[in-house]
């Protein structure tokens, strides 16, 4: 086992870039879709502010049930299976199923339900009294969501976000195997297929450091945001 | 200012078995403009449901609610939101946004009303001054004491200049001293701004200290209702008895027990001495209290007169003639040890 940094650093640097590209793109999409889904999961539930959208309680209950079901389906498939099953869909969207950009599709599909559940947990922690207070001031439902629910749940959402990023990192390693590239790809091809322990150890150290960093940043931001 | 007619609220049982739960069984209430009206009742009596129905946080099953001439139950969602901006509400647990500073909390209602930033800032400064919290404007709620939090709650509720303030057990989680200061603030705001306040509480002290009128709610019905002075002058009133607990005192056999209520200048007169002198009887004081109720000085006294009721008609008539509200308690037990009076 030799650590030949002249060779390894460029390889790892490129892989690191691919990993962050995959995670970054997937993360943005996850927030954009997962946050509203999480909000809907809570607010369409019984007693929520959207329990009867358009005046129909049945519609609210139906929406809640469908969302819950879809989220659970997304969460029940192991990522590696989801990724393979999504290949035709990925081709349709990106035009190819290989490369970091293509990997974003399954990553996003896997991370949205995960993040949505974490958002749901954070939002349920918000005291119902705050919603009543906002109603008593004449707030619309939109105002209640964006000025009460989400800001009050922000610390929890940020923690959920760092957990989601770490999951994405985990998934992205698997995505690397079917051609996404990134750190996981290096660990698999160099470390496993070529028995190059130097790469294996280096990628493990890198991953551990990255996870620690993400979690520390997430916790620190959450602490900053929390005034409870 | 607030008129509630035949207000009913029932909840379906959680499971389909069993009958509906009737929280309110037909409430009629009228709150005059500029008064402080207290609804008292034990927990579970329906008072919380009642106040939450007034701004329709809770939709009544039947009945109408009119606030400032507007029938709230007939409004569309949008109209109701606008109407709510004219009805402030404060809560037992304050319900402040923990992610916002005091200033931002107070601004919240003004944001909803669509005021411009400069207008909001000016109004917040003004209202924080009014509730005495100018120096804590940039603090977060978690840094405040309970009393300060409720002051923020009051400031937030009043920032939009509502005509009516609803208070849902606003002092129930505060210590007695803080309760006093918050009640004093509410009274000041009521006098200064002509604010109509409807409050619910389980503490008689609140009624005693600030209410002009009061109602007693029990099992979803109003069982007593009137101005506090009228209630105090109603001998059978449960509210007045609760305001003036005289304790349980036994009368001796062969005596007559009389309870009196008196308000205003009557409280200054030597009633017992006069009675004793005029009729030559030995009057025994079993219990007495003189207290300030709102702006009035009010007393209540329980006397024991020698002889049975028939022999005491003249002294009792004399008491009534002098403007006192006199109640003769039911017969004194023939055997004092067998029970207490009433």
Interface residues (C-beta under 8 A of the other chain):
Chain A: X127 X129 X130 X132 X133 X134 X135 X136 X137 X138 X139 X140 X143 X147 X148 X151 X152 X154 X225 X226 X227 X228
Chain B: X52 X55 X57 X81 X82 X83 X84 X85 X87 X88 X89 X91 X93 X95 X96 X97 X98 X99 X100 X108 X109 X111 X112 X113 X140 X141 X142 X156 X157 X160 X166
